[in-house]
């Protein structure tokens, strides 16, 4: 399992290694030397994994990036 945060997160959501992500999803993968965000396509990676596994599972993806967003999500989920 890759341990750098952006590699690890994308690997978890995609079910793929970084090389597999780059090969299978060049439209989603961001190389190390690129300046743009590396974890902006997590939802798309997860959807691609579910599709690849033939899982028709509805899901929602909410990225919590700060305490305020976490509190909002918690209020919404109760």
PyMOL commands that set and color helices and strands:
alter all, ss='L'
color gray80, all
select helices_A, chain A and resi 5-14+18-24+42-52+67-77
alter helices_A, ss='H'
color red, helices_A
deselect
rebuild
show_as cartoon
